[in-house]
Amino acid sequence: MKRLIALIISLSVVCNVNAQDSINKKAAFKFTAEAASEWTRLFERTSGWFGADGIFSIPLSGVDKNNNARNDSTLLLFSDTYIGEVKDGKPVSDTMVNNTIAYIKGNDADVSKIHFHYNTDANGKPISFFTPQTSTAEKPQLFWLGDGFVNKEMNNTLYIFGYKVERTGAGVFDFVEPAVSIIAVPYNKQLDFSKQRQIETSLHINNKTLGEGNMGAGILVNTKWSGAINPDGYIYVYGCIGNDKNLVAARVQPKDFENMNEWRYWNGAAWSENKDDMKPITNAVSNELSVSPMKNGKYILVFQEMGLSDKVGVRIGDSPVGPFSDIVTVWTAPEWQKGLWTYNAKAHPNLSKPGELLISYNTITPDFWNDIQKDATIYHPRFIKLKFDDK
C-alpha cells in the first residue's frame, strides 16, 4: 500500500485549508467534468498486472502538452503493484512488487496501444524495476515512485523520483521514508533500466515550521522544448509537506538537474539556496499532484483535496509558484460511497484531447490486504475528463 494512505489517515483530519487565506482568491473557473470510463477500463485487467497505485505519465518525446502531436510513446509509472491471475473478480494467484511500468502509444484509450511490464529475476519471478542501492539485508529498503520527466538537455535521460521506504514493523503503517533519490535511466530509442543510476539527494525535507516529507510529488517542465506556454527554462519540482499538506517548490535548470548545489527553493518571495527557507505556496494538497500550464498564461494545480477524500480539486495560479486560488472542487468520486478510499488525483496533459484535461485518481480500501482477495477491482486508477475554456 502506498505511503499516502498511512500519512493522510493521521494528517488529513488536522489539515487547515485556510492556512493560506492571505494569498488565496476565488477563481473564475467555469468547467464541466465527466467520467472517462474508456480510460478506466484500460486498467481493468485479469492477467499479469491487475492493480496498482501511482500512475505518473511521462512523454518520452519530452513534450508534455494537450493534444500532443508528438506523443509517440508515454511511460506510465506505478508503485505497489499486484501481478497474477484474476477469475470471477477474485485473484487466484498474486504477487506484490513495489514498482512497475507501462507504455501507451498516442492519446486514445485503445487497449491495443497500452502494454504493461514488470521486472523479473533469473527464475522469472516478478520483482521491482527499482530498488535502492543502499538497501541491505540488515536494513532493507524499497522504492515508491514520484514524478519524472525526460531531460532533453541531458542526453534524453529519464529522471524519476524514488522515495526510500524502510519497514519498522509488521503493520501496514509501520514504515518511515528517510530519503528520496533521483533515478536516472538512459534513453536512446528505448529505456535501458539495467543501466540506471541512483543519485542521492538533499530533497528530504524536515522543516520545523512546515513538517516532514519529500520532494517529487509533481514536476512542471517549463521549457520551450517541453511545449510550455510561457517557458522560463526551469524544471519545477513540488513537494507535499507536513500536517497541513503544504505545497512547496524547488527549481533548477535542466542542465544542472543532477547538481544539488544549483537547486533553489521558493521562500514566498524569491528563490533561496537554503531549503530550510521554503514557505508553503498553498495547502490541502495530496502526496501526488500535477501543475500544468494553461493557454491563458495561468497554471492549474490538480490534487485530491486534503490528501484523502472524495473530492478532486484544482487551484488556479498566476505562476508556477502562485499565488493560487481557493479550491475549486471539480469532481466527487462515486467510489467513495461504495466504500473505496480515493486519493492521488493528478492531470495527464500529454494524454489529453483538445479542450480537455485527463485526470486520474486511485482507489483502495481501509482493509486493503483482505479486501483485494475478495475483489481485485478495488485497486487501480480511475479517470475523469475536465473541460474548461482557458483562453
C-alpha positions in Angstrom: 0.0 0.0 0.0 1.3 3.4 -1.0 2.8 5.7 1.7 -0.1 8.2 1.1 -2.7 6.1 2.9 -0.7 6.0 6.2 0.2 9.6 6.0 -3.2 11.0 5.3 -5.1 8.9 7.8 -3.2 10.7 10.6 -2.7 14.0 8.9 -5.7 14.9 6.8 -8.1 15.3 9.7 -6.0 18.2 11.0 -5.3 19.9 7.7 -6.2 23.6 7.8 -7.5 24.5 4.4 -7.5 28.2 5.3 -3.8 28.5 6.3 -3.1 30.4 3.2 -6.0 32.8 3.1 -3.7 35.8 2.7 -2.7 34.6 -0.8 -5.9 32.7 -1.8 -8.6 34.1 -4.1 -11.7 33.0 -5.8 -11.1 31.5 -9.3 -13.2 32.5 -12.2 -13.2 28.9 -13.4 -16.1 27.5 -15.5 -15.9 23.8 -16.2 -17.7 20.6 -16.8 -16.4 17.1 -15.7 -17.4 13.6 -16.7 -16.2 10.1 -16.1 -13.7 8.9 -18.6 -14.8 5.3 -18.5 -12.9 4.3 -21.6 -9.7 5.2 -19.8 -10.7 3.4 -16.5 -11.4 0.2 -18.5 -7.8 0.1 -19.8 -6.8 -0.8 -16.2 -9.4 -3.4 -15.5 -7.3 -6.4 -16.2 -7.4 -10.1 -15.2 -3.9 -11.4 -16.1 -0.4 -10.1 -15.3 -0.6 -6.5 -14.0 -4.1 -6.2 -12.4 -3.8 -3.4 -9.9 -1.6 -0.6 -8.6 -1.5 2.9 -7.4 0.6 5.9 -8.5 0.3 6.4 -12.3 2.5 9.2 -13.3 2.7 9.7 -17.1 5.9 10.8 -18.8 6.0 11.6 -22.5 9.2 10.0 -23.9 9.4 12.8 -26.5 10.0 15.3 -23.7 7.0 17.3 -25.0 4.1 17.5 -22.4 1.1 19.4 -23.6 -2.5 18.9 -24.6 -3.3 17.3 -28.0 0.4 16.4 -28.3 1.0 15.5 -31.9 4.5 14.2 -31.0 3.0 11.7 -28.4 4.6 8.6 -29.9 5.0 6.9 -26.6 4.2 7.7 -23.0 5.7 5.9 -20.0 3.4 5.2 -17.1 4.9 4.7 -13.6 3.2 2.7 -10.8 4.2 2.0 -7.3 2.9 -1.0 -5.2 1.5 -3.4 -7.9 -0.4 -6.7 -7.9 0.6 -9.3 -10.5 -1.2 -12.5 -11.1 -4.4 -14.1 -12.4 -8.0 -13.0 -11.7 -11.0 -15.2 -12.1 -14.6 -14.1 -11.4 -13.3 -10.8 -10.0 -11.0 -12.5 -7.4 -7.2 -13.2 -7.5 -6.4 -16.9 -7.9 -2.7 -16.1 -7.7 -1.0 -12.8 -6.9 2.4 -11.2 -6.1 3.0 -7.7 -5.0 6.1 -5.7 -6.2 6.9 -2.1 -5.3 7.0 -0.6 -8.8 6.1 -1.4 -12.4 5.6 0.4 -15.7 3.5 0.5 -18.8 3.9 2.1 -22.3 1.0 3.7 -24.2 1.1 4.9 -27.8 -0.9 8.0 -28.7 -3.6 9.6 -26.6 -6.5 7.3 -27.3 -7.9 4.8 -24.7 -7.1 1.9 -27.0 -6.4 -1.4 -25.3 -4.2 -2.5 -28.2 -1.9 0.6 -27.6 -1.1 0.0 -23.9 1.4 -2.6 -22.7 2.2 -3.4 -19.1 5.6 -4.5 -17.9 7.0 -5.9 -14.7 10.6 -6.8 -14.0 11.6 -10.4 -13.3 14.5 -12.2 -11.7 16.5 -15.1 -13.3 13.8 -17.5 -12.4 11.0 -15.4 -13.9 9.7 -14.3 -10.5 8.2 -10.7 -10.5 10.5 -8.1 -8.9 10.6 -4.3 -8.8 12.3 -2.3 -11.6 13.9 -0.1 -9.0 15.4 -1.0 -5.6 17.5 1.4 -3.5 21.2 0.9 -3.9 21.5 1.5 -0.2 19.3 -1.5 0.7 21.0 -4.2 2.7 19.9 -7.5 4.2 20.2 -5.9 7.7 18.4 -2.7 6.7 16.2 -3.4 3.6 14.7 -0.6 1.7 12.2 -0.2 -1.2 11.2 2.5 -3.7 7.9 4.1 -4.1 7.9 6.3 -7.2 7.3 10.0 -7.6 7.0 12.0 -10.8 9.6 12.1 -13.6 10.5 13.6 -17.0 12.8 13.1 -20.0 15.5 15.8 -19.9 16.4 16.8 -23.5 19.4 18.8 -22.2 20.9 15.7 -20.5 21.0 13.3 -23.5 17.3 12.5 -23.1 17.9 10.9 -19.7 14.8 9.8 -17.9 14.7 11.2 -14.3 12.3 9.7 -11.7 12.0 10.5 -8.0 12.2 7.4 -5.8 11.1 7.6 -2.2 13.2 5.3 0.0 11.0 3.3 2.4 12.1 1.3 5.4 9.7 -1.1 7.3 9.7 -0.6 11.1 7.3 -3.4 11.9 4.8 -5.9 10.6 1.9 -3.5 10.5 0.6 -1.8 7.3 1.6 1.6 8.6 4.9 0.6 10.2 7.4 2.4 8.0 9.5 5.5 7.5 10.6 7.5 4.4 14.0 8.8 5.4 15.2 10.0 2.0 14.5 10.5 -1.7 16.7 9.6 -4.6 16.7 10.6 -8.3 16.8 7.6 -10.6 18.5 8.3 -13.9 17.7 5.9 -16.8 19.4 6.3 -20.3 17.1 6.7 -23.2 18.2 6.1 -26.8 15.2 4.9 -28.8 14.3 2.7 -25.7 14.8 2.9 -22.0 17.6 0.7 -20.5 16.6 0.1 -16.9 19.6 -2.2 -16.4 21.8 0.9 -16.7 20.0 3.0 -14.2 21.9 5.3 -11.9 20.7 6.4 -8.4 21.6 9.9 -7.3 21.4 10.6 -3.6 19.8 13.9 -2.9 19.2 16.5 -0.2 15.5 16.7 -1.1 14.1 15.1 2.0 12.5 18.0 3.9 12.4 18.2 7.7 11.3 21.7 8.5 10.5 22.9 12.0 7.6 25.0 10.6 6.4 23.0 7.6 6.9 19.5 8.8 8.5 16.5 7.0 8.2 15.0 3.6 10.0 14.5 0.2 10.1 16.5 -3.0 8.9 14.8 -6.2 5.1 14.9 -5.8 4.8 16.6 -9.2 7.0 18.1 -11.8 6.5 21.0 -14.2 8.9 21.1 -17.1 8.7 24.8 -18.0 10.9 24.8 -21.1 10.5 25.7 -24.7 11.3 22.1 -25.8 8.6 20.7 -23.5 5.9 22.8 -25.2 5.3 25.1 -22.2 3.1 28.1 -22.9 5.4 30.7 -21.2 8.7 28.9 -20.8 11.3 30.3 -18.4 13.8 27.4 -18.9 13.4 25.8 -15.4 12.3 22.4 -14.1 9.9 22.9 -11.1 9.7 20.2 -8.6 6.9 20.1 -6.0 6.5 18.5 -2.6 3.6 17.9 -0.2 5.0 18.5 3.3 3.7 18.2 6.8 0.4 18.1 8.6 -1.2 20.9 6.6 -0.3 19.1 3.3 1.7 22.1 2.4 2.7 22.6 -1.3 6.3 23.7 -1.6 8.5 24.1 -4.7 12.1 23.9 -5.9 13.5 24.7 -9.3 16.7 24.1 -11.3 17.8 24.5 -14.9 17.7 21.2 -16.9 21.4 21.1 -17.5 22.0 21.3 -13.7 19.4 18.8 -12.6 21.9 16.3 -11.0 23.8 19.1 -9.2 22.1 19.7 -5.8 24.2 22.9 -5.4 22.2 24.5 -8.2 18.8 23.9 -6.8 16.8 26.8 -5.4 13.8 26.8 -3.1 10.8 29.1 -3.0 10.7 31.2 0.2 7.4 33.0 -0.5 9.1 36.0 -2.3 12.3 34.7 -4.0 14.4 31.7 -4.7 16.8 30.7 -1.9 19.8 28.5 -1.8 18.7 27.1 1.5 15.9 24.5 1.5 15.1 25.4 5.1 13.8 28.8 3.9 10.9 27.2 2.0 7.5 28.6 2.6 4.2 27.0 1.5 2.7 28.1 -1.7 -0.7 26.8 -0.6 -2.0 23.7 1.3 -4.6 20.9 1.5 -3.0 19.2 -1.5 -2.1 15.5 -1.9 1.1 13.5 -1.9 0.8 13.1 -5.7 -0.4 16.0 -7.8 0.2 18.0 -11.0 0.9 21.6 -12.1 0.2 22.3 -15.8 0.3 25.5 -17.9 -3.0 26.9 -19.3 -3.4 28.7 -22.6 -4.2 31.9 -20.8 -0.8 32.0 -19.1 -2.1 30.7 -15.8 -1.3 27.3 -14.2 -3.7 24.6 -13.0 -2.9 22.6 -9.9 -4.8 19.3 -9.7 -4.9 17.2 -6.5 -7.1 15.2 -4.1 -8.5 17.6 -1.6 -6.8 17.2 1.9 -4.9 14.2 0.6 -7.6 11.6 1.1 -11.2 12.5 0.3 -13.9 12.0 -2.3 -13.1 15.4 -3.8 -10.8 16.2 -6.8 -9.8 19.8 -6.5 -8.0 22.4 -8.6 -6.4 25.7 -7.8 -5.6 28.3 -10.5 -2.2 30.0 -10.2 -0.7 33.1 -11.7 2.7 31.5 -11.9 4.3 28.1 -11.2 4.5 29.2 -7.6 1.2 31.1 -7.4 -0.4 32.8 -5.9 -3.1 30.1 -6.2 -6.8 30.4 -5.9 -9.1 28.9 -3.4 -10.0 25.2 -4.1 -12.5 24.6 -6.9 -14.0 21.1 -6.5 -14.3 19.6 -9.9 -15.3 16.0 -9.1 -16.9 14.0 -6.3 -15.7 10.4 -6.6 -18.7 8.0 -6.7 -16.4 5.2 -5.5 -16.3 6.8 -2.0 -19.9 5.9 -1.5 -19.1 2.3 -2.3 -16.6 2.1 0.5 -13.4 2.9 -1.5 -10.9 5.5 -0.5 -9.9 7.9 -3.3 -6.6 9.7 -3.4 -3.6 10.9 -5.6 -5.5 12.9 -8.2 -3.4 14.4 -11.0 -3.6 15.6 -14.6 -2.1 14.0 -17.7 -1.8 16.7 -20.3 0.1 14.5 -22.7 -2.8 12.0 -22.9 -5.5 14.7 -23.1 -7.5 15.7 -26.1 -8.1 19.3 -27.3 -10.3 21.2 -24.8 -10.0 18.5 -22.2 -7.7 17.6 -19.3 -7.5 13.9 -18.4 -7.3 13.4 -14.7 -6.7 10.2 -12.7 -7.2 9.2 -9.1 -6.5 6.0 -7.2 -8.8 3.8 -5.1 -8.2 1.4 -2.2 -10.0 0.3 1.0 -9.2 0.6 4.7 -8.8 -3.2 5.0 -6.9 -3.4 1.7 -4.9 -6.5 2.3 -8.0 -8.6 2.9 -10.4 -6.8 0.6 -8.3 -7.3 -2.5 -8.5 -11.0 -2.1 -12.3 -10.7 -2.4 -12.4 -8.1 -5.1 -9.4 -7.5 -7.5 -11.1 -4.4 -8.9 -10.6 -2.1 -5.9 -7.0 -1.2 -6.7 -6.5 0.6 -10.0 -6.7 4.1 -11.4 -10.0 5.8 -12.3 -10.2 8.7 -14.8 -12.3 11.8 -15.5 -12.3 14.4 -18.2 -12.2 18.1 -17.2 -13.4 20.5 -19.8 -12.9 24.2 -19.5 -12.1 27.3 -21.5 -8.8 28.8 -20.6 -8.3 31.3 -23.4 
